[in-house]
Amino acid sequence: MDNKNFYWHRIRSYFTVFDASLSVLIFLIVSIGIVTMYSAGLDFPGRLENHLRNIVFAFFVMWIVANIPPQTLMRFAIPIYTIGVALLLAVVAFGMVKKGARRWLNLGVVIQPSEILKIAVPLMLAWYFQKREGALRWKDFAVAAVILAVPLGIIVKQPDLGTALLVGAVGFAVIFLAGLSWRLLLGLILVIAIVVPTVVWPHLRDYQRDRVMVLLDPSKDPLGKGFHIIQSTIAVGSGGVTGKGWTNGTQSHLEFIPEHTTDFISAVYLEEFGFIGSCILVLLYFLVVVRGLMIAANAPTLFARLMAGGVTAIFFTYAFVNLGMVVGVLPVVGVPLPFMSFGGTAMMTLGMGLGILMSVQHHRKLMKS
C-alpha cells in the first residue's frame, strides 16, 4: 500500500464509525426538530441559529466519542464521575440561581453540571460492575446504589427534579442490567412504595408537591400551577388528526404555551402536525431505543453492554417523560425532548450518549474482524 492510499485509509477509518440505522433515525428526528424550532422560535430572533449551532457541536462531540474505543472510555469513568460530583458541590457553594434553583456554574461559559452526571453515572457504574464481573454479590449492588445516591442527592437539593429523575432512571437501568435479582427488585419497589409517601413527600418543596397535585386536577389552579398542563393539552387536542399546519399553531404563537422552544416544544409539534405527526415521532424514538438495545445486547464486554444499555435508557426516559408531561399524564418537570428542544448542555450530553452507542457498535465489528 503506497503512502497516499495508507493515509486515505487512515482518514477514512475515522468517518466509518457511524451506525447506519441509528444515523438515519437521528437525522430524521433532528430534521423534524429543526422544522419545529423554526415555527416555535419565530418570536425569538436567533433561536433557530443557536439551535443549529448546538446541533453541530453535539454531532462533533458524537464523532469524537464514537472514535474512542470502549476500553479507553472505561479509563475515564472515575475521573469524569469525580469531576462531575466536584462540580455539583461547587454549584452548592457558589452556583448561579435562576428561577429559585441553584443549578448552574459560570466558568466563562454557563454550564449545568448535573447534565454531566447523566453520562458519568452510567459510565462509573458500568466500570464498577465490569471490575466485579463473575463475582457479584448483594454488597456490590449496595455499593452501586451509593455511587448513584451521592450525585442524586445533591441534584435533588438544587432542586432539579427532572434531572434527578433522569439520573436515577439511568443509574437504576445499569444496576438492573448488571443482574439485579427480581427478589431485590421487588423488595426495592416495596421500600420505595413505603418511603415515598412517608419520608420523601413531606420533604418535597411546595412547588414539587403542587406539580403532583395539579397533575391530578389541573383545574384547581388554571391560571397558576395548572396553566402549563392545561395549555399544552389544549394544543395537543386542537391539532386533531392532521394538525393545524406548519407555523399555524395558535397556542404557541399566541404565547399560551410556556417554554415552547425548550421543554414544551413537543406541544408545538403535536399541535401543528397532529395525531399522524405524533405517531411518526413516537415511532422514531421507539426505533432509536430498539436499536440501542440491540447494540447493547450484542456488545462484546459487560462494560460496553451496560454503558450502551444506560445510554439507551437516557433516550427512552427523556422522550417518555417529556411526551407524558406534555399530554398531561406525568408531572411537569424540566426534561427536554431529545434533539428537538433548545439547550446546549443537554444537546451535548445527547451527542456524547449517541457517540458511545456508535463506539460500542463500531468497535464490536472491529473485534469480530
N, C-alpha and C positions, 0 to 999 in steps of 0.2 A: 504494500500500500504506500503510495507516494505521500509526500508531506501535505499536498493540497487535499487529497481525499481523507487523510488522517485528521486534519483539523476540521474539515467539514463534518466528519463522523462525530468528532467530539462535540462540536457546537450543536449538531442535530440532536444528540442524545439529551441535551438539556430541554428540548422542546417536545419530547415524546413522552413526557411524564403524565400527560392529561388522559384521564379515563374518558373514553368517547361518550358513553351513556350518560355519565354524570355531567360532563361538559355541556351536552345538548340540553339536558334538563335545567341546569343553572342558567344557561344562555336564554332559554325561554322565560324563566322566572324574572331574570334581570330585564329582559325586553318589556315584559308586562309592567314591571316596576317603573321603568323609565317613562313609559306611556302614561301611567297613573300619576307619577310625580309631576309630569308636565301639567296635567289638569289640576292636581292638588296644590301646586306651587304657583299658580297664576297670580295670586295676590302676594307672593313672596319673591320679589326680584332677586335673582341669583341663586335661588334654592335648587333649581334643576342643575345648574352648572356645578354647584358644590356637591350635589348628589353624584353626578358623573365623575367628579374628581375622586370621591370616596370609593366608587366602584373600581376605578382604575387602580387606585392604591391597594384595595383589597385583593384584586387579582394579581398584582405584583407580589404581594405577600404570599398569596396562594402558590404562585410559581416558585418562589424561593423555598417555601416549606416542602413543596412536592418533590423538590430535588434533593432533600435531606433524607437519607435512609432512616428507617425506624430505629435501628440500633444507635444511630447518632442522636436522634430525638430523645432517646431514653437517657442519655447522659445529661440532658438539660432539665430533667424532671425536678431534681432537688433545687438547683439554682432558680428556676422560674417560679416554683412554688414558694420558696423563701423570699424572693423579691416581691412576689405578689402579696404575701402576708405582711411584709415590711411596709409596703405602700399603703395597705389598708390601715395599719397602725399610724402611718403618717397622716392619713386622712382624719383619723380620730383626733390627732394632736393639732394639726393646722390646716385642715381641708377647707375648701370653699363651701359656703352654704347657699343653696338655691332652693326657693320654694319650701323652706323649712327642713331640708335634708342636707346633710354634710356627706357628699359622695365624691367630690372632685378635688384634684390637685392641680395647681398651676406650676408647671415645670418648664416655663417658656411657652409651652402649649398646654391647654387644659385637657387632662386625661381623667378617665373614670377607672381607677384601679380594680374595682370589683369585676370589670369585664375580663381582665386578665385571668381571674380565677376560674372562669368558665372553661379555659383550656388547661390552666395549671393544675386544677384539682383532678380531672381525669388522668392527666399525664402522670401526676405523682402517685395516684392510686394504682395505675397500670404498672408503674415501676415497682411499687411495693409488692404487688401480687406476683410479678414476674420473678422477683428475688426469692419468693417463698413457694414457687411452683412445685407441686407434688407433695407438699407437707403442710397444707393449710389446715389450721385448727380454728376453733371459735375465738381464741385470743387474737389471732391475726385479723379477723373481721372486726374485733373490738378496737384494735389499733387503727384500722382503716376508718372506722367511724369517728375516731378522734381527729384523724387527718382531715376529714370532711367537716367536722363540727367546728374546728378553730376558725377558718375563714367565714364559715356560715354564720357563726355567732356575731362576728364583727360586722358583717354585711347587714344582718337584721337590725343591729344597733344604729345604723347610719341615719334613718332607716331606709332600706331598699328592698321591699317585699318581693318585687318582681325578679330582681337578680338573685335574691336568696332562693326563691322557688326554682330558678333555672339551675343554679349551682347545686342545690340539694338534689334535684331530679337527676342531673348528670352524674353526680357522685354516687347516688344510690344505684343508678343503672350499671356503673362499673362494678360496684360491690356485688350486685346480683349476678352479673355475667361471670364474675370470678368464681362463682359456685356457692353462693349463699343458699343454705338449705331451706326447704319450704317450711320446716318447723320454726326456724329462726325468723323467717319472713312473716309467718302468721303471728308469731309472738310479737314481732316489731309492730305489725299493724294493730294488734290489740293494745300495746303500750301507747301508740300514737292516739288511738281512739279514746284512751283514758286521759292522757296527758293534755291533749289539745283543749278540751272544754274546761278542765280543772286547773291547769297550770299556764298554758300558753295564752288562752283567751283573756284572762284578767290582766296580763302584762302587755297585750297589744295596745298600740296607741289608739286614741279615739277615732282618728280618720281611718285606721285599718279595720276597726270593728264596724264603722259606718259603711265601709265598702261591702262587707259581707251582708249586713242588714239591708242595704239598698239593693243588693242583688236579688234578695228575696222579694222585695217590694219597692221598686224604684219610684212609685207614685207617692211615697211618703215624703220625698223632698225633690219634686220635679224640677225646680229651678236651682237646686243646690247640688247635693251629692248624687242625686239620681239623674242629673242632666246628661252626663256622658252616655249612660246606658240607653236612656230614652231616645236621645237624638240619633245614636248610632243604629238602634233597632228600627227607627223610622226610616233612616236612609236605606238600610238593607231591604226592608219591606217594600219601600217605594220603587225599588229597582225592578221588581216584578221578574218575569221570565227572561226578558232580553235586555233589561236595563234602560236607562234614560238616554244613553248615548254618551260618547266621549266628550268631556268638558261641559256636559249638560246637567250634571248633578246639582240639584238645588240646595240640599242640606249642607254640602261642603262650601259651595261658592257664596252662600248667604251667611257663612260663618256660624252655622248651627252645630257643626261637628268640631269639637275642640281637638287640638293636636292632630289635625288631619293630614299633615305631612310626615308624622312620626308614628306614634302608637296606633292611631286610628286611620291610617292610610287605606287599610283594607275596607273600611266603611265607604270610602270614596270609590274604590274599585267596584265593590258589590252594588252600589247604587247606580253606577254608570254602565256596568256590564251584566248586571242581573244574575239570575239563578244559573244560566248557562255559563257565564264567566266564572262564577264561584265553583262550579263543578270542574272546570278546566284547571283552575288554580289549585284546588284541593287535590286533584289527580296528580298534578306536577309535584307537589310536596310529598304526596304518598309515594310516588315513584322514586323520589330522592331518598326517602327513608328506606324503601325496599332495596335500592342499590347499595346504600350504606351498610345495611345488614348483610347483604351478600358479600361485600368486601370484607366485613368483619368475620363472617363465617369461614371465608377462605384464607384468612391471614395465617402466615406460617408460624408465628410465635404467640404466646399468651399476651405479651405486652402489646403487640400490634393488634390483636383481636380485641382486647379491652379498650385500647385507645380508639380504634375505629368504631366500636360499639358506643363508647361515650360521646364521640363527636356526632354520631347519628342521633343520639338522644338529645343533643343540643338542638338540631334542626327540628326534630319532632316536637320538643317542648315549646320552642319558640312559636312554631306555626299553630300548634294545638291551643296554647294559652291565648295567643293574640286573636285568633279567629273566634274562639269561645268567648273571649271578653267582648268582642265587637257585637256578637249576636245575642249577648245577654245571658249566657249560661255559666260564665265564670266571673269572679270579681274583677274590677278594673285595676290592673297592675301595670307598671311600666315595662312592657315587653314588646319589642319591635317585631315586625314581620320580616323574615329573612330575605335579604337582597331587594326589599321593596321600601321599607321605612327609611327615613332620613336619619343619619347618625354615623359619625366617623369611627368611634371606638368599637361600636357593635359590628360595623361592617368589616373592620379589621379582624375582629375575633372570628367572624364567619369565614373570612378568607383563610385564616390560619387553620380552622377546622376543615375546610374543604381541601386545603393543601395536605393535611395529614391523611385524609382518605385517599387522595391521589398517590401519596408516597407509599402507603401500605399496599395499594393495588399494583403500582408500577414495580416496586422492589420485590413483591411476591413473584412476578413474572421473571425478574432477573435471577432470583434464587432458584426457580424451576429450571431455567435455561443454563 
